[in-house]
Amino acid sequence: MQDVVIVDVSVPSRAELPNGGLPKRAPAPRATRRRLRRWSGAAGAALLLVAVATVADDRHESARLTVLAGVPGVLAPLDGPVTSRWRDDGAQFSGLTGVSGRLLGVEDLPDGSVQVVALDPRSGRAAWRTPVRPPQAIATWARCAWPQAPTPASPGPRSGAAGETSVGTCVVVDDAATHENAAGFWTYPTRARLLRLDAATGTVLSAAQTEPSTSVCALGPDLIVSEVDADGRLRVTRTDASGRVARWTFTSPAPLPDDASGRPQAQVRVVGEVVVVAAGPGWVLSGAGVVLESWPVGAQAGRAGAGAGANARTPIAANPDDGSLGGLSFTQPAPGVDLVALDAAGRTRWTASGVGHAGTAIAGLMVIDGRVIVAEAGALRSIDGSTGTTVWSTPITNPARTALFTDGRVIVRSESTKDRGVVLAAYGLDDGRLRWESDIADGALLLEVDGRLYARSDQGLISLG
């Protein structure tokens, strides 16, 4: 056995030890201390610069989004996948637009009746409903246009003139006929009324019979009214919102040819600041009524609804447009494989080749932060707005159902998928990468009104957010 010596190993308190019980270090050499001070100062300065840069970037992005929030067509921020905020079931809405903080549209009911409706965009509750056609067996349509009256201090389509009553104009088709030929059956209107409504209350201010071919659309604070006269000539008139004061009138040089319905028909639509007329022959009219482009009968390029002749250039409106490209306008020459940017004088600034496919119109175009975002067949592309060169291009196999929308951070659109039905897909504005997806109602068509996103389908109107 080995002797064991017991030793007292009681530990003194930290107060009883020198330096509070911490080990005493030898002082560092003076040069080392100088280097440590320099390193510490440099590291602190670097961290401070990073913090300042981060704060500056955050403030710049916040200021940027604040400015974009005032651009017509830009959505409120979408923070990840969206959900339904409210739903209006059982009716089909068309022609939705924002007037004086309300959501106005035409409601087509299953029994054939039609109402013009004003909804609260936050809750979906109706502020007023105005019946404009009783129930009927024939499913015919009604369309309304709501010119936007800007205030002197804040011009723009989101503003209403102080103290001024906004007036909407609606064409209500009361009866229709069917034409049959070798190509099938075609329905066309035979009796219609022109109504003017007070946007604040829904009160019908006037009602009168009108030419069944009449159509209406808004161009800023004014109204574009088109109709085919008894002799077959098309007349397009720009008036004030009340329809009483005519700004100009364009009349087709010759009677229009009959279309598949056996009657002369015309499609008139506003694209940005111009009026596009497709009626066999076609014309592009400036906001002042001047003919900018024209093409003869039979010179169609084959793009549905585009109405572009073989040598014509179809104008494409940028929506939204933040003004960062100084007023560039865009056209797509036939057969639809290029995008051309024009300056204010109509001179070509640049041409982006291969943007579309022959016979397929560009599905959507927007101008944000000096770039042109284009939805083409099978891809999403970002183009440098000053040179026309491609910044990024994202192949997309899912076919698109609607045009493009953005909140300034992501680009969103609805797409048809094989396994999930219709989804809302969001792609990064800076790189085109897929950020997130949300399931939405099958058959849904997206639209933006006053910065809010809606889906219209056979399930009714849905507010997304």
SULWO-V418943 format. One record per backbone hydrogen bond with DSSP energy under -0.5 kcal/mol. CO is the residue of the C=O (numbers start at 1). NH is the residue of the N-H. E is the energy in kcal/mol with one decimal. If there is no record, write none. Layout:
CO_NH_E + CO_NH_E
//
This chain:
4_6_-0.6 + 7_9_-0.6 + 13_16_-0.9 + 13_17_-0.5 + 14_17_-0.7 + 17_20_-1.1 + 18_21_-1.4 + 19_22_-1.6 + 23_25_-0.5 + 29_33_-2.3 + 30_34_-2.1 + 31_35_-2.2 + 32_36_-2.6 + 33_37_-2.3 + 34_38_-2.4 + 35_39_-3.0 + 36_40_-2.8 + 37_41_-2.5 + 38_42_-2.6 + 39_43_-3.0 + 40_44_-2.3 + 41_45_-2.3 + 42_46_-2.5 + 43_47_-2.6 + 44_48_-2.3 + 45_49_-2.5 + 46_50_-2.5 + 47_51_-2.5 + 48_52_-2.7 + 49_53_-2.9 + 50_54_-2.6 + 51_55_-2.4 + 52_56_-2.7 + 53_57_-2.9 + 54_58_-2.6 + 55_59_-2.5 + 56_60_-2.7 + 57_61_-2.8 + 58_62_-2.5 + 59_63_-2.7 + 60_64_-2.5 + 61_65_-2.6 + 62_66_-1.9 + 63_67_-2.1 + 64_68_-2.5 + 65_69_-1.8 + 66_70_-0.5 + 67_70_-1.4 + 68_71_-2.1 + 70_72_-0.5 + 71_74_-1.9 + 73_406_-0.5 + 77_79_-0.7 + 78_80_-1.4 + 83_465_-2.1 + 86_463_-2.6 + 87_89_-0.7 + 88_461_-1.8 + 91_93_-0.5 + 92_108_-3.0 + 94_106_-2.6 + 97_104_-3.1 + 99_102_-1.6 + 101_121_-0.5 + 102_99_-2.1 + 102_104_-0.7 + 103_119_-3.0 + 104_97_-2.2 + 105_117_-2.8 + 106_94_-1.7 + 106_108_-0.6 + 107_109_-0.6 + 107_115_-2.1 + 108_92_-1.9 + 109_112_-2.1 + 111_136_-1.1 + 113_109_-2.4 + 114_132_-2.5 + 114_133_-1.5 + 115_107_-3.5 + 115_117_-0.5 + 116_130_-2.8 + 117_105_-2.0 + 118_127_-3.3 + 118_128_-1.2 + 119_103_-2.7 + 119_121_-0.7 + 120_123_-0.6 + 120_124_-3.2 + 125_120_-2.9 + 128_118_-2.4 + 129_131_-0.5 + 130_116_-2.6 + 133_114_-1.8 + 138_140_-1.2 + 141_173_-2.3 + 143_171_-3.0 + 145_169_-2.5 + 147_149_-0.6 + 148_150_-0.8 + 149_161_-0.7 + 154_151_-0.8 + 156_159_-1.6 + 161_164_-2.0 + 164_166_-0.5 + 166_199_-2.9 + 167_147_-0.5 + 168_197_-2.5 + 169_145_-2.5 + 170_172_-0.6 + 170_195_-2.9 + 171_143_-2.2 + 171_173_-0.6 + 172_174_-0.6 + 172_193_-2.4 + 175_190_-2.4 + 175_191_-1.4 + 177_188_-2.4 + 179_186_-2.9 + 181_184_-1.5 + 184_181_-2.4 + 186_179_-3.8 + 188_177_-2.5 + 191_174_-2.4 + 191_175_-1.4 + 192_210_-2.3 + 193_172_-2.5 + 193_195_-0.6 + 194_208_-1.5 + 195_170_-2.7 + 196_205_-3.3 + 196_206_-1.2 + 197_168_-2.5 + 197_199_-0.6 + 198_202_-2.9 + 203_198_-2.5 + 203_205_-0.7 + 206_196_-2.1 + 208_194_-3.5 + 210_192_-0.6 + 211_214_-2.4 + 215_226_-2.3 + 217_224_-3.3 + 219_222_-2.0 + 220_148_-2.5 + 222_219_-2.1 + 223_225_-0.6 + 223_239_-2.6 + 224_217_-1.7 + 225_237_-2.9 + 226_215_-2.2 + 227_229_-0.6 + 227_235_-2.8 + 229_232_-1.9 + 232_256_-3.3 + 233_229_-3.0 + 234_252_-2.6 + 235_227_-1.8 + 236_250_-3.4 + 237_225_-2.7 + 237_239_-0.6 + 238_247_-4.1 + 238_248_-1.2 + 239_223_-2.2 + 240_243_-1.4 + 244_246_-0.6 + 245_240_-1.9 + 248_238_-2.3 + 250_236_-3.2 + 257_265_-0.6 + 259_262_-2.2 + 263_259_-2.6 + 266_268_-0.6 + 267_278_-2.6 + 269_271_-0.5 + 269_276_-3.0 + 270_272_-0.5 + 271_273_-0.6 + 271_274_-1.9 + 274_271_-2.6 + 275_285_-3.3 + 276_269_-2.2 + 277_279_-0.5 + 277_283_-1.9 + 278_267_-2.8 + 279_281_-1.3 + 281_279_-2.8 + 282_295_-1.9 + 283_277_-3.1 + 284_292_-3.6 + 284_293_-1.3 + 285_275_-2.9 + 286_289_-2.2 + 290_286_-2.9 + 290_292_-0.6 + 293_284_-2.4 + 295_282_-2.0 + 296_299_-1.4 + 299_310_-0.9 + 302_304_-0.6 + 303_306_-1.9 + 303_307_-1.0 + 308_301_-2.1 + 309_312_-1.4 + 312_314_-0.5 + 312_334_-1.4 + 313_315_-0.6 + 314_332_-1.9 + 316_330_-0.6 + 317_319_-0.6 + 320_367_-2.5 + 323_326_-1.3 + 325_328_-0.7 + 329_342_-3.1 + 330_316_-2.7 + 331_340_-2.7 + 332_314_-1.8 + 333_336_-2.3 + 335_359_-2.0 + 337_354_-1.2 + 337_355_-1.0 + 339_352_-3.0 + 340_331_-2.2 + 341_349_-3.5 + 341_350_-1.1 + 342_329_-2.5 + 343_346_-2.0 + 347_343_-2.5 + 350_341_-2.7 + 351_353_-0.7 + 352_339_-2.1 + 352_355_-0.7 + 357_360_-2.5 + 360_357_-0.7 + 364_375_-2.8 + 365_319_-2.6 + 366_368_-0.5 + 366_373_-2.7 + 367_322_-2.0 + 368_371_-1.8 + 370_385_-2.1 + 371_368_-2.0 + 371_373_-0.6 + 372_374_-0.6 + 372_383_-2.5 + 373_366_-2.1 + 374_376_-0.7 + 374_381_-2.6 + 375_363_-1.9 + 375_364_-0.9 + 376_378_-0.6 + 376_379_-1.5 + 378_396_-2.0 + 379_376_-2.0 + 380_394_-3.2 + 381_374_-2.9 + 382_391_-3.1 + 382_392_-1.2 + 383_372_-2.7 + 384_387_-0.6 + 384_388_-2.9 + 389_384_-3.2 + 392_382_-2.9 + 393_395_-0.6 + 394_380_-2.0 + 399_416_-2.3 + 405_412_-3.1 + 406_75_-3.1 + 409_429_-2.4 + 410_407_-1.3 + 410_408_-0.5 + 411_427_-3.1 + 412_405_-1.9 + 413_425_-2.7 + 414_401_-2.6 + 414_402_-0.8 + 415_417_-0.5 + 415_423_-2.5 + 417_421_-0.6 + 421_417_-2.9 + 422_440_-2.0 + 423_415_-2.6 + 423_425_-0.6 + 424_438_-2.0 + 425_413_-1.6 + 426_435_-3.5 + 426_436_-1.1 + 427_411_-3.6 + 428_432_-2.4 + 433_428_-2.9 + 436_426_-2.6 + 438_424_-3.4 + 441_444_-1.8 + 445_456_-2.8 + 447_454_-2.9 + 449_452_-1.9 + 451_76_-2.6 + 452_449_-2.2 + 453_464_-2.7 + 454_447_-2.1 + 455_457_-0.5 + 455_462_-2.6 + 456_445_-2.2 + 457_460_-1.8 + 460_457_-1.9 + 461_88_-3.0 + 462_455_-2.6 + 462_464_-0.5 + 463_85_-3.5 + 463_86_-0.8 + 464_453_-0.7
//
